[in-house]
C-alpha cells in the first residue's frame, strides 16, 4: 500500500491547526501532510511543518530554489533538523509578482544537489510537470533530476486516467506521489487551461461530483500500482471533498 497525503495551505497558524484537527479526526486513511511554500502568506512551509508534527509523523515541506543562494547554507537547516525532517519537496518556484523579494537563478536541480551534499539524510522529492512541455521533454527532466540525486517525485494534478496510465508505464520503478486536485469552477478551468496549458478530457465537468468520482478512480489506480497519491483541494471545502472521496 502506498501513502496518502493531503496538501494543506498554511494561510495562518489557526486555520492550519483547524484543518489538521479535522483531517486527523475524520480521515484515518491519510498518513502524510505536505505543505506548500506560498509567499503571500507569512507562514513558510517549514514553519507549518512544526504544527503538522503535532498530528502526523510524516510532514513534507515544499522548498523553493529561487529564494535561495546556493553559495550559502540553507537558512532553515537548523529547523529542519530540530523537527527531524526526513523528507522535502524541492521546486524551482515562480518569481514573486511584486518582485520586491530577492530571488536567485537557482533551479530545483541545484537545490537537489545541495540537499544531497549538505543534508544527505533527508529524502528529496521533486516535481513532475506533465503539462509544461512534451512527454519526452519532461521525462528527460525526470532523468536529469534523478542524476542530481532526487529520490522521488510529486506530479502536477491529473484529470485523465489514461494519461496517468501512460506516465505510470514511463515512471515504473520510481517513487511517485500522483497529484489530484478538484477543479469545480469555470474560473479554475480557465486557470489550468491558460497558465498550465492543460487540455481537460472529454466528459470533464467542473463539478464536485465529477471530481470526487475521478479522485476515487485515481485512488484505486495508485493502490493497484502500490504507489502514493496526494490530494490538493485548494478551492474546495476539504471535509466535503474528503468525505465524498472516502465514502464507498
C-alpha positions as CSV (number, residue, x, y, z in Angstrom):
1,X,0.0,0.0,0.0
2,X,1.2,3.5,-0.9
3,X,0.9,6.6,1.2
4,X,-2.0,9.1,1.0
5,X,-1.0,12.8,1.5
6,X,-3.2,15.9,1.8
7,X,-1.8,19.3,0.8
8,X,-2.8,21.9,3.3
9,X,-2.3,25.6,2.6
10,X,-0.7,27.4,5.6
11,X,-2.7,30.6,5.5
12,X,-2.1,31.1,9.2
13,X,-1.5,29.0,12.3
14,X,-5.2,28.9,13.4
15,X,-6.5,27.7,10.0
16,X,-3.7,25.2,9.6
17,X,-4.4,23.7,13.1
18,X,-8.2,23.6,12.3
19,X,-7.5,21.7,9.1
20,X,-5.1,19.3,10.8
21,X,-7.5,18.6,13.6
22,X,-10.4,17.9,11.2
23,X,-8.3,15.6,8.9
24,X,-6.7,13.7,11.7
25,X,-10.0,13.1,13.5
26,X,-12.1,12.2,10.4
27,X,-9.9,10.6,7.8
28,X,-7.5,7.9,9.1
29,X,-6.6,6.9,5.6
30,X,-4.4,10.0,5.3
31,X,-0.9,9.4,6.8
32,X,1.1,12.3,5.3
33,X,0.7,16.1,5.1
34,X,2.6,18.2,2.6
35,X,2.8,22.0,3.0
36,X,3.4,24.4,0.1
37,X,5.5,27.5,0.4
38,X,3.4,30.4,-0.7
39,X,4.9,33.9,-0.4
40,X,1.5,35.6,0.1
41,X,1.3,34.0,3.5
42,X,3.6,34.7,6.4
43,X,3.8,31.1,7.5
44,X,6.5,29.4,5.5
45,X,6.3,25.7,4.7
46,X,9.0,24.6,7.2
47,X,7.2,26.6,9.9
48,X,3.9,25.0,9.0
49,X,5.5,21.5,9.4
50,X,6.2,22.3,13.0
51,X,2.5,22.3,13.6
52,X,1.9,19.3,11.4
53,X,4.3,17.2,13.5
54,X,1.8,17.5,16.4
55,X,-0.6,15.4,14.3
56,X,1.5,13.4,11.8
57,X,4.9,11.9,11.8
58,X,5.2,12.4,8.0
59,X,5.3,16.1,7.1
60,X,6.8,17.3,3.8
61,X,7.6,21.0,3.3
62,X,7.9,22.4,-0.2
63,X,11.2,24.3,-0.7
64,X,11.6,26.9,-3.4
65,X,15.0,27.0,-5.0
66,X,14.5,30.5,-6.5
67,X,14.5,32.0,-3.0
68,X,17.9,30.5,-2.0
69,X,21.5,31.4,-2.6
70,X,23.3,28.1,-3.4
71,X,26.6,29.5,-2.1
72,X,25.2,29.9,1.4
73,X,23.9,27.5,4.0
74,X,20.1,26.9,3.9
75,X,18.7,29.5,6.3
76,X,16.1,27.0,7.7
77,X,18.5,24.0,8.0
78,X,18.6,24.1,11.8
79,X,14.8,24.0,12.0
80,X,14.6,21.0,9.6
81,X,17.0,19.1,11.8
82,X,15.2,20.2,15.0
83,X,11.9,18.9,13.6
84,X,13.7,15.7,12.5
85,X,12.6,16.4,9.0
86,X,13.0,13.2,6.8
87,X,11.6,14.4,3.5
88,X,11.3,17.6,1.5
89,X,9.7,18.5,-1.9
90,X,12.1,20.7,-3.9
91,X,10.6,23.0,-6.6
92,X,12.2,25.8,-8.6
93,X,9.4,28.2,-7.8
94,X,7.7,31.1,-9.6
95,X,9.0,34.6,-9.2
96,X,7.0,36.8,-6.8
97,X,4.5,39.0,-8.5
98,X,5.7,42.3,-7.0
99,X,9.4,41.5,-7.3
100,X,10.2,43.1,-4.0
101,X,11.8,39.9,-2.7
102,X,15.3,39.0,-3.7
103,X,15.4,35.9,-5.9
104,X,18.3,33.9,-7.3
105,X,19.0,31.9,-10.6
106,X,18.7,28.7,-8.6
107,X,16.9,25.7,-10.0
108,X,15.4,22.6,-8.5
109,X,18.4,20.6,-9.7
110,X,20.8,23.0,-7.9
111,X,18.8,22.5,-4.7
112,X,18.6,18.7,-5.0
113,X,22.3,18.6,-5.3
114,X,22.7,20.9,-2.3
115,X,20.5,18.8,-0.1
116,X,22.3,15.6,-1.1
117,X,25.7,17.2,-0.4
118,X,24.9,19.1,2.8
119,X,21.9,17.1,4.3
120,X,22.2,13.6,2.8
121,X,19.9,12.0,5.4
122,X,16.9,14.0,4.1
123,X,14.9,12.3,1.3
124,X,14.4,14.7,-1.6
125,X,11.3,14.7,-3.8
126,X,10.9,17.0,-6.7
127,X,8.2,17.9,-9.3
128,X,7.0,16.4,-12.5
129,X,5.0,18.8,-14.6
130,X,3.4,16.8,-17.3
131,X,1.9,19.9,-18.9
132,X,4.9,22.2,-19.4
133,X,6.5,20.5,-22.3
134,X,6.3,17.3,-24.4
135,X,6.3,14.0,-22.6
136,X,9.8,13.3,-23.9
137,X,11.0,16.7,-22.6
138,X,9.5,16.0,-19.2
139,X,10.9,12.5,-19.0
140,X,14.3,14.0,-19.8
141,X,13.8,16.4,-16.9
142,X,13.0,13.5,-14.7
143,X,16.2,11.7,-15.7
144,X,18.3,14.9,-15.0
145,X,16.7,15.2,-11.6
146,X,17.5,11.5,-10.8
147,X,21.1,12.1,-11.9
148,X,21.2,15.1,-9.5
149,X,20.1,12.8,-6.6
150,X,16.3,13.1,-6.5
151,X,14.7,10.2,-4.5
152,X,11.1,10.6,-5.8
153,X,8.5,12.8,-7.4
154,X,5.3,14.7,-6.9
155,X,3.3,15.2,-10.1
156,X,1.1,18.1,-11.1
157,X,-2.5,17.1,-10.7
158,X,-4.0,14.7,-13.2
159,X,-7.5,14.8,-14.6
160,X,-7.3,11.9,-17.1
161,X,-6.7,8.3,-16.0
162,X,-5.4,7.4,-19.5
163,X,-2.6,10.0,-19.1
164,X,-1.8,8.6,-15.7
165,X,-1.5,5.1,-17.1
166,X,0.9,6.3,-19.8
167,X,3.1,8.1,-17.3
168,X,2.9,5.1,-14.9
169,X,4.5,3.0,-17.7
170,X,7.3,5.5,-18.2
171,X,7.9,6.1,-14.5
172,X,7.9,2.4,-13.5
173,X,10.3,1.7,-10.6
174,X,10.3,5.3,-9.4
175,X,8.7,6.6,-6.2
176,X,5.8,8.9,-7.2
177,X,3.1,10.8,-5.4
178,X,0.4,11.2,-8.0
179,X,-1.4,14.5,-7.8
180,X,-5.2,15.1,-7.7
181,X,-6.9,18.5,-7.4
182,X,-10.6,19.2,-7.7
183,X,-11.5,21.8,-10.3
184,X,-15.1,23.0,-9.6
185,X,-15.5,26.4,-11.3
186,X,-15.1,27.9,-14.7
187,X,-12.5,30.3,-13.2
188,X,-10.4,27.3,-12.1
189,X,-10.8,25.7,-15.5
190,X,-9.6,28.8,-17.2
191,X,-6.6,29.0,-14.8
192,X,-5.5,25.4,-15.7
193,X,-6.0,25.9,-19.4
194,X,-4.2,29.3,-19.7
195,X,-1.4,29.0,-17.1
196,X,-0.7,25.3,-17.2
197,X,-1.7,24.6,-20.8
198,X,-3.9,21.7,-19.7
199,X,-6.4,20.1,-22.0
200,X,-9.3,18.6,-20.0
201,X,-10.6,15.2,-21.2
202,X,-13.9,14.9,-23.0
203,X,-16.6,14.5,-20.4
204,X,-14.9,16.6,-17.8
205,X,-17.3,18.7,-15.7
206,X,-16.2,21.3,-13.2
207,X,-18.5,19.8,-10.5
208,X,-17.7,18.3,-7.1
209,X,-19.4,15.1,-8.2
210,X,-17.2,14.6,-11.3
211,X,-14.0,15.4,-9.3
212,X,-14.8,13.1,-6.5
213,X,-15.6,10.3,-8.9
214,X,-12.3,10.8,-10.7
215,X,-10.4,11.0,-7.4
216,X,-11.8,7.6,-6.4
217,X,-10.7,6.1,-9.7
218,X,-7.3,7.6,-9.3
219,X,-7.0,6.3,-5.7
220,X,-7.9,2.8,-6.9
221,X,-5.3,3.1,-9.7
222,X,-2.5,4.1,-7.3
223,X,-3.5,1.3,-4.9
224,X,-3.1,-1.2,-7.8
225,X,0.3,0.3,-8.6
226,X,1.3,0.3,-4.9
227,X,2.2,3.9,-5.4
228,X,1.5,7.1,-3.4
229,X,-1.2,9.8,-4.0
230,X,-1.7,13.3,-2.8
231,X,-4.9,15.4,-2.8
232,X,-4.8,19.2,-3.3
233,X,-8.3,20.6,-2.6
234,X,-7.2,24.3,-3.0
235,X,-10.6,25.9,-3.7
236,X,-12.8,23.1,-2.4
237,X,-14.1,22.6,1.1
238,X,-11.7,20.0,2.4
239,X,-14.0,18.0,4.6
240,X,-16.7,17.8,1.9
241,X,-14.2,16.6,-0.7
242,X,-12.6,14.0,1.5
243,X,-16.0,12.8,2.8
244,X,-17.1,12.1,-0.7
245,X,-13.8,10.6,-1.7
246,X,-13.6,8.0,1.1
247,X,-17.3,7.0,1.1
248,X,-17.5,3.7,-0.6
